[in-house]
Amino acid sequence: MPYVSELQGRPVADVEGERIGLLQDVIATLQQGMVRPVIRAIVVKRAAGTLVVPYEDIAVFLAPAIPLNKRLQDIVPLKPTDDDLYLIRDVLDKQIIDTNGVRVVRVNDLELARLNGHFYVSNVDIGGLGVLRRLGVARVAQRVADRLGRKLPPGTIGWEGVELLPGNGPMRLKVPSDRLTDLHPADIAEIISDLSRHESQQFLEALDVETVAETLEEVEPEFQASLVETMTSERVADVLEEMSPDEAADLLAELPEDRSEEILNLMEDADARQVRKLLAYPEDSAGGIMTTEYVTVPPHLTAGQAIAHLRATAQEAENFFYIYVTDPQNRLLGVFSLQDLVLAKPQTPVKEFMLGRLITVNLLDKQEDVAQAVSKYNFLALPVIDEEGRLHGIVTADDALDKIIPTAWKKRLPRMYR
């Protein structure tokens, strides 16, 4: 199969055999309904400048000296559009996302394939062979490997499995992209951690608000703050509304106070109110690390009524493994698990299967104390109450253990409670 790097520098001659210059670049574009870019022109470097020759004017594309089927004066130069890619200038040596391997890789070469008289970009070479080929020593390296009885790994991925990243040149991210939004937020977080700050910011700008929120929750607050630095306050507010209140509060705490206040003023009142509440407590206290997203039921319900109540009221809650029983003053009376609820007979009152002896923490308890309680009792979350026993939030195990377990390890804990 031919490679783009092998075409670079080849002489180009018109139909009369007159040499007009050297191939400098190859232009490709994605046509509607196609997953691979089709070659539509070459860029010829001449003493007088460059000439963009349409593919239709090329007699033999893969010849050692590329002949055209027209005289130089008869060629009508192609005018590139914003959708065109200069394969050498815009793609070689640039970073791309391998959406199959979920990683950031570098383009060392591009493999071409012929179909129905046209050439397409078929594969991206991300291996060492691509580098050797561009250095002009690939064949020598291959012969040496053959003598040693070894195979040089090809290191290629299909073009349809990559996404272009914005970089220093005019390369663009292809958006919208089902492949990117289908990736797990933890995978996207790992991708942006491999990029520069500028590239990460551009990458996130191309994603929808919900995906950005889920991705930011996978990285440290300091990194979160750097990623939203260039976002408009309106977009940051939209992102924070999609994040859990405790994560949103952590991010805002890393921003300058005036910007944090500006963003809070742009958020929906209910969301802003929850975040302001968390920001009022010390950062390393139970109140500072708790989330206000939890589910409650009144004590007079039966199991069947409790299920109906949760269906109507608990759509926004993520931590759904414990259900808390509270009175009209929001005082905590008991707790039961989702398993307890599902296994109970519909007519059984929740008072009969709820746990009344509660392990709780107070708003100002230190995070280290909360972590010890989580570890000791092996709970997925602990309720946070005030001096009068009123429920204010819950601390999930991952947030409680943040000071004990390194964040890189904590992110790999099972997501049962996150």
C-alpha positions as CSV (number, residue, x, y, z in Angstrom):
1,M,0.0,0.0,0.0
2,P,1.3,3.5,-0.8
3,Y,1.9,6.0,2.0
4,V,1.7,9.8,1.9
5,S,5.3,10.3,3.1
6,E,6.5,8.4,0.0
7,L,4.7,10.8,-2.3
8,Q,6.3,13.9,-0.8
9,G,9.0,15.4,-3.0
10,R,8.1,13.5,-6.1
11,P,8.5,15.4,-9.4
12,V,5.3,16.5,-11.2
13,A,5.3,17.0,-15.0
14,D,2.5,18.2,-17.3
15,V,1.1,16.2,-20.3
16,E,4.0,17.4,-22.5
17,G,6.6,16.0,-20.1
18,E,7.6,19.5,-18.8
19,R,8.6,19.4,-15.2
20,I,6.5,21.9,-13.2
21,G,7.6,21.3,-9.7
22,L,7.6,18.9,-6.7
23,L,4.7,17.4,-4.8
24,Q,4.5,19.3,-1.5
25,D,1.2,18.1,-0.1
26,V,-1.9,16.0,-0.7
27,I,-5.4,17.4,-0.1
28,A,-8.2,15.2,1.0
29,T,-11.8,15.8,2.1
30,L,-14.6,13.8,3.7
31,Q,-17.5,13.4,1.3
32,Q,-21.0,12.9,2.5
33,G,-21.7,9.3,3.5
34,M,-18.0,8.4,3.5
35,V,-16.0,7.5,6.6
36,R,-12.6,8.0,4.9
37,P,-11.3,11.2,3.2
38,V,-10.9,11.0,-0.5
39,I,-7.9,12.6,-2.3
40,R,-9.0,15.6,-4.3
41,A,-5.9,17.5,-5.2
42,I,-2.1,17.7,-4.8
43,V,-0.1,20.8,-3.9
44,V,2.9,21.3,-6.3
45,K,5.8,23.5,-5.1
46,R,7.1,25.7,-7.9
47,A,9.7,28.5,-8.1
48,A,6.8,30.9,-8.7
49,G,4.8,29.6,-5.7
50,T,2.4,26.7,-5.2
51,L,-0.1,25.2,-7.6
52,V,-3.1,23.1,-6.4
53,V,-3.8,20.6,-9.1
54,P,-7.2,18.8,-9.0
55,Y,-7.1,15.0,-8.8
56,E,-8.9,14.8,-12.2
57,D,-5.9,16.4,-13.8
58,I,-3.5,13.7,-12.6
59,A,-2.8,10.9,-15.1
60,V,-1.0,8.5,-12.8
61,F,-1.1,9.2,-9.1
62,L,1.5,6.7,-7.8
63,A,4.2,7.1,-10.5
64,P,7.8,7.9,-9.5
65,A,7.4,11.1,-11.5
66,I,3.7,12.1,-11.4
67,P,2.4,12.9,-14.9
68,L,-0.6,15.2,-15.5
69,N,-3.1,14.9,-18.3
70,K,-3.1,18.6,-19.1
71,R,-0.6,21.3,-20.1
72,L,0.4,23.6,-17.4
73,Q,-1.4,26.6,-18.9
74,D,-4.6,24.6,-19.1
75,I,-4.8,23.6,-15.4
76,V,-7.5,25.4,-13.4
77,P,-6.2,25.4,-9.9
78,L,-8.5,23.9,-7.2
79,K,-9.6,26.3,-4.5
80,P,-9.4,24.5,-1.1
81,T,-12.4,24.8,1.3
82,D,-12.6,24.8,5.1
83,D,-13.5,21.1,4.9
84,D,-10.2,20.1,3.2
85,L,-7.3,18.5,5.0
86,Y,-3.7,19.0,4.0
87,L,-2.5,15.6,4.8
88,I,1.2,16.5,5.3
89,R,0.8,20.0,6.8
90,D,-2.3,19.3,8.9
91,V,-2.1,15.6,9.8
92,L,1.4,14.2,9.9
93,D,3.0,14.6,13.3
94,K,-0.2,15.8,14.9
95,Q,-2.0,14.2,17.8
96,I,-5.2,12.3,17.3
97,I,-7.5,10.3,19.5
98,D,-7.6,6.6,18.9
99,T,-11.2,6.0,19.9
100,N,-10.9,2.3,19.8
101,G,-7.8,2.1,22.0
102,V,-8.9,5.2,24.0
103,R,-5.6,7.0,23.9
104,V,-3.8,10.0,22.3
105,V,-1.4,9.0,19.6
106,R,0.8,10.7,17.0
107,V,0.4,10.4,13.3
108,N,3.7,9.1,11.8
109,D,2.3,8.4,8.3
110,L,-0.9,7.9,6.4
111,E,-1.7,4.8,4.3
112,L,-3.7,5.2,1.1
113,A,-6.1,2.7,-0.6
114,R,-7.6,2.8,-4.1
115,L,-11.3,2.2,-4.7
116,N,-13.3,2.8,-7.9
117,G,-10.5,4.9,-9.4
118,H,-10.1,7.1,-6.4
119,F,-7.6,7.1,-3.5
120,Y,-8.7,7.3,0.1
121,V,-6.9,7.6,3.4
122,S,-7.4,4.1,4.8
123,N,-5.2,3.8,7.8
124,V,-3.1,5.9,10.2
125,D,0.4,4.7,11.0
126,I,1.2,5.4,14.6
127,G,4.1,2.9,14.9
128,G,7.8,3.0,14.5
129,L,7.7,1.9,10.9
130,G,6.1,5.1,10.0
131,V,9.0,7.0,11.5
132,L,11.5,4.8,9.8
133,R,9.7,5.2,6.4
134,R,9.9,9.0,6.6
135,L,13.6,8.7,7.5
136,G,14.1,6.6,4.4
137,V,15.4,3.5,6.3
138,A,12.2,1.4,6.6
139,R,13.4,-1.1,4.0
140,V,16.8,-1.5,5.6
141,A,15.2,-2.0,9.0
142,Q,12.8,-4.5,7.6
143,R,15.6,-6.5,6.0
144,V,17.5,-6.5,9.3
145,A,14.4,-7.7,11.2
146,D,13.8,-10.5,8.6
147,R,17.4,-11.7,9.1
148,L,16.9,-11.8,12.9
149,G,13.6,-13.6,12.4
150,R,11.6,-10.8,13.9
151,K,8.6,-8.8,12.6
152,L,8.3,-5.1,12.8
153,P,4.8,-4.3,14.2
154,P,2.8,-2.3,11.7
155,G,1.2,0.0,14.3
156,T,-1.8,1.2,12.2
157,I,-5.4,2.0,13.0
158,G,-8.2,2.6,10.7
159,W,-9.1,6.2,9.9
160,E,-12.7,5.6,11.0
161,G,-11.3,4.9,14.5
162,V,-9.7,8.3,15.1
163,E,-10.7,11.8,15.9
164,L,-8.7,14.8,14.9
165,L,-7.6,17.2,17.7
166,P,-7.3,20.9,17.4
167,G,-3.6,21.9,17.4
168,N,-1.2,24.6,16.3
169,G,-2.3,24.3,12.7
170,P,-5.7,24.3,11.1
171,M,-6.6,20.8,12.2
172,R,-10.2,20.5,13.5
173,L,-12.0,18.2,15.8
174,K,-14.7,16.4,13.9
175,V,-17.9,17.3,15.9
176,P,-20.5,16.1,16.5
177,S,-19.0,12.7,17.1
178,D,-20.9,9.7,18.5
179,R,-17.6,7.9,19.2
180,L,-16.4,10.6,21.6
181,T,-19.6,11.0,23.5
182,D,-19.9,7.2,23.8
183,L,-16.6,7.0,25.6
184,H,-16.6,6.7,29.3
185,P,-16.0,10.0,31.1
186,A,-12.9,8.4,32.8
187,D,-11.5,7.6,29.3
188,I,-12.1,11.2,28.1
189,A,-10.4,12.4,31.3
190,E,-7.4,10.2,30.5
191,I,-7.3,11.6,27.0
192,I,-7.3,15.3,28.1
193,S,-4.6,14.6,30.7
194,D,-2.4,13.7,27.7
195,L,-3.0,17.0,26.0
196,S,-1.7,20.4,26.5
197,R,-3.9,22.8,28.5
198,H,-4.9,24.7,25.3
199,E,-5.7,21.4,23.4
200,S,-7.7,20.2,26.4
201,Q,-9.7,23.3,26.5
202,Q,-10.5,23.2,22.8
203,F,-11.4,19.5,23.2
204,L,-13.9,20.2,25.9
205,E,-15.4,23.1,24.0
206,A,-16.4,20.6,21.3
207,L,-18.3,18.3,23.7
208,D,-21.8,18.8,25.1
209,V,-22.3,20.2,28.5
210,E,-23.3,16.9,30.2
211,T,-20.3,15.1,28.9
212,V,-18.0,18.0,30.0
213,A,-19.5,17.8,33.5
214,E,-19.0,14.0,33.8
215,T,-15.5,14.4,32.5
216,L,-14.5,17.1,34.9
217,E,-15.7,15.0,37.8
218,E,-13.0,12.5,36.9
219,V,-10.1,14.9,37.5
220,E,-8.7,17.0,40.3
221,P,-10.3,20.3,41.2
222,E,-7.1,22.1,40.3
223,F,-7.1,20.6,36.9
224,Q,-10.8,21.3,36.6
225,A,-10.1,25.0,37.2
226,S,-7.4,25.2,34.6
227,L,-9.7,23.5,32.0
228,V,-12.6,26.0,32.5
229,E,-10.3,29.0,32.6
230,T,-11.1,30.1,29.1
231,M,-14.7,29.0,29.1
232,T,-17.3,31.6,29.2
233,S,-18.9,32.0,32.7
234,E,-22.3,31.1,31.1
235,R,-20.9,27.8,29.9
236,V,-19.2,27.0,33.2
237,A,-22.5,27.7,35.0
238,D,-24.3,25.2,32.7
239,V,-21.6,22.6,33.3
240,L,-21.7,23.1,37.1
241,E,-25.5,22.6,37.0
242,E,-24.9,19.1,35.6
243,M,-22.2,18.2,38.2
244,S,-22.9,17.0,41.7
245,P,-23.1,19.9,44.2
246,D,-20.0,18.8,46.1
247,E,-17.9,18.5,42.9
248,A,-19.2,21.9,41.7
249,A,-18.3,23.4,45.0
250,D,-14.8,22.0,44.9
251,L,-14.3,23.5,41.4
252,L,-15.6,26.9,42.4
253,A,-13.3,26.9,45.4
254,E,-10.3,26.8,43.1
255,L,-11.4,29.8,41.1
256,P,-10.8,33.5,42.0
257,E,-13.6,34.7,44.3
258,D,-15.0,37.3,41.9
259,R,-15.3,34.7,39.1
260,S,-16.8,32.1,41.4
261,E,-19.4,34.6,42.5
262,E,-20.2,35.6,38.9
263,I,-20.7,31.9,37.9
264,L,-22.9,31.3,41.0
265,N,-25.1,34.2,40.0
266,L,-25.6,32.7,36.5
267,M,-26.6,29.3,37.8
268,E,-30.2,28.2,38.5
269,D,-31.2,29.4,42.0
270,A,-31.8,25.9,43.4
271,D,-28.4,24.6,42.1
272,A,-26.6,27.8,43.3
273,R,-28.2,27.5,46.7
274,Q,-26.9,24.0,47.2
275,V,-23.4,24.9,46.2
276,R,-23.3,28.0,48.4
277,K,-24.3,25.9,51.3
278,L,-21.3,23.6,50.8
279,L,-18.9,26.5,50.3
280,A,-19.9,27.8,53.7
281,Y,-18.3,24.9,55.5
282,P,-14.6,24.2,56.0
283,E,-13.1,22.4,53.0
284,D,-12.0,19.4,55.1
285,S,-15.2,19.0,57.1
286,A,-18.1,16.7,56.6
287,G,-20.2,19.7,55.5
288,G,-17.5,20.7,53.0
289,I,-17.3,17.3,51.3
290,M,-20.9,16.2,51.5
291,T,-23.3,16.1,48.6
292,T,-26.9,17.4,49.0
293,E,-28.2,14.8,46.5
294,Y,-29.8,12.1,48.5
295,V,-33.3,10.5,48.8
296,T,-35.7,10.5,51.7
297,V,-39.1,9.1,52.5
298,P,-41.5,10.0,55.3
299,P,-42.0,7.3,58.1
300,H,-45.7,6.6,57.6
301,L,-45.3,5.0,54.1
302,T,-45.4,1.3,53.3
303,A,-42.7,-0.3,51.1
304,G,-45.0,0.0,48.0
305,Q,-45.8,3.6,48.7
306,A,-42.1,4.3,49.3
307,I,-41.3,2.9,45.8
308,A,-43.9,5.2,44.2
309,H,-42.7,8.1,46.2
310,L,-39.1,7.6,45.0
311,R,-40.2,7.3,41.4
312,A,-41.9,10.7,41.7
313,T,-39.2,12.5,43.6
314,A,-35.7,10.9,43.2
315,Q,-34.9,11.3,39.5
316,E,-32.0,13.7,40.2
317,A,-30.3,11.7,43.0
318,E,-27.3,9.7,42.0
319,N,-26.6,8.0,45.3
320,F,-29.5,5.7,45.5
321,F,-28.2,2.8,47.6
322,Y,-29.5,4.2,50.9
323,I,-32.9,5.8,51.5
324,Y,-33.2,8.0,54.5
325,V,-36.4,8.3,56.6
326,T,-37.0,11.8,57.9
327,D,-39.8,13.6,59.7
328,P,-41.5,16.9,58.5
329,Q,-38.6,18.8,60.2
330,N,-36.1,16.8,58.2
331,R,-34.8,15.1,61.3
332,L,-33.2,11.7,60.5
333,L,-35.2,8.8,61.9
334,G,-33.8,5.8,60.1
335,V,-32.2,4.4,57.0
336,F,-32.7,1.4,54.7
337,S,-31.0,0.1,51.6
338,L,-32.5,-0.2,48.2
339,Q,-32.2,-4.0,48.6
340,D,-34.3,-3.8,51.8
341,L,-36.9,-1.9,49.9
342,V,-37.1,-4.2,46.9
343,L,-37.3,-7.3,49.1
344,A,-40.0,-6.0,51.5
345,K,-43.6,-6.9,50.9
346,P,-45.5,-3.9,49.4
347,Q,-47.7,-3.5,52.5
348,T,-44.9,-3.6,55.0
349,P,-44.4,-0.2,56.8
350,V,-40.9,1.2,56.3
351,K,-40.6,1.6,60.1
352,E,-40.5,-2.2,60.3
353,F,-37.4,-2.7,58.1
354,M,-35.5,0.6,58.5
355,L,-32.4,0.7,60.7
356,G,-33.0,3.0,63.6
357,R,-29.6,2.8,65.2
358,L,-27.7,5.2,62.9
359,I,-24.1,5.9,62.3
360,T,-23.9,9.6,61.4
361,V,-21.4,12.4,61.3
362,N,-21.8,16.1,62.1
363,L,-21.4,19.0,59.8
364,L,-18.1,20.1,61.3
365,D,-16.5,16.7,61.8
366,K,-13.1,16.4,60.3
367,Q,-12.7,14.6,57.0
368,E,-10.2,12.2,58.6
369,D,-12.9,11.2,61.2
370,V,-15.4,10.7,58.5
371,A,-13.0,8.5,56.6
372,Q,-12.3,6.4,59.6
373,A,-16.1,5.9,60.2
374,V,-16.5,4.8,56.5
375,S,-13.7,2.4,56.8
376,K,-14.8,1.0,60.2
377,Y,-18.4,0.4,59.2
378,N,-17.9,-0.4,55.5
379,F,-20.7,2.0,54.4
380,L,-21.0,3.4,50.9
381,A,-22.2,6.7,52.4
382,L,-22.8,8.4,55.8
383,P,-25.5,10.9,56.6
384,V,-24.5,14.3,57.8
385,I,-26.6,15.9,60.5
386,D,-26.6,19.0,62.7
387,E,-26.9,19.3,66.5
388,E,-30.7,18.9,66.3
389,G,-30.5,15.7,64.2
390,R,-31.6,17.3,60.9
391,L,-30.2,15.7,57.7
392,H,-28.1,18.1,55.6
393,G,-26.4,15.8,53.2
394,I,-24.4,12.6,52.8
395,V,-20.7,11.9,52.4
396,T,-19.9,9.2,49.9
397,A,-17.1,6.8,50.6
398,D,-14.9,8.1,47.8
399,D,-15.1,11.7,49.1
400,A,-14.5,10.6,52.6
401,L,-11.4,8.6,51.6
402,D,-9.9,11.3,49.5
403,K,-7.4,12.3,52.2
404,I,-6.3,8.7,52.8
405,I,-6.3,7.1,49.3
406,P,-4.4,8.9,46.5
407,T,-6.8,10.4,44.0
408,A,-5.3,8.3,41.2
409,W,-6.2,5.1,43.1
410,K,-9.6,6.5,44.3
411,K,-10.7,7.1,40.8
412,R,-10.3,3.4,40.2
413,L,-12.6,2.3,43.0
414,P,-15.8,0.7,42.0
415,R,-18.4,3.3,40.9
416,M,-21.2,1.8,43.0
417,Y,-21.6,4.9,45.1
418,R,-20.4,7.6,42.6
